[in-house]
Amino acid sequence: MLVWLCLPAIGAALLYLVIRVAVWLPLPGPFNLARELPEPAATIAATALGALLGLVLAGLADRESLTVRINLTEVLLSRPGTTVAVPRIDVTVAFPDRDQLVLLGRTGRELAREPCHLSAGRLRAAFAANGIAWADQDPYLSSYRRWVPDLPDLPATAHALLAARQKAVESGDDADKRELRGELGRLGYVVRDDRKRQYWRQADG
């Protein structure tokens, strides 16, 4: 609610200030049009446009908002248009990985990874109250190795998937990155990204 209320208000206030400054300073581009508009039309147009831009930004933020629900049978991770359901009995540990929430199974396989900006303290309390362990970082963090093409420790199929995923990482194609992560998971490999570099580990078992 704060996002939907505050961002339009902030956008309207910022555009209003820009229009006020444009009256006195030689700002380039469309800001000079503010000089041509009579009052109060300039103020109304500026605040309306700022509020609209704020609404667009709020919509983008809402798309990444995660809701976590834990019931007797499942852990549900929901974002607008996406819901991931993981059987509760399969979840061994949950932890934050930068701006993502990750669920791991008993063998170290990754069961879910979703963008998350929720409080780590609230998540820790929620998982602990439901008998699911919480870690402050990836328990397998020291097991990751940087992916290098043609590394002999990986089969050709995994190399092909990681090569395709590297292109998606560099181009910012989130849908392709997610799909290829799933393909690697089915082969028993877990992958994480760090500044457009890929690191991998093999799940135990």
Protein Blocks (a to p, Z undefined) as FASTA:
>chain_A
ZZmmmmmmmmmmmmmmmmmmmmmpccehjllmmmmpccfklmmmmmmmmmmmmmmmmmmm
mmmpccddddfkbccdddehiacdddfklpmbdcdehjaccdddfkopafbdcddfbdfk
lmmmmmmmnopacdfbdfklmmpccddehiakbcfklmmmmmmmmmmmmnopaklmmmmm
mmmmmnopacddeehiacddddeZZ
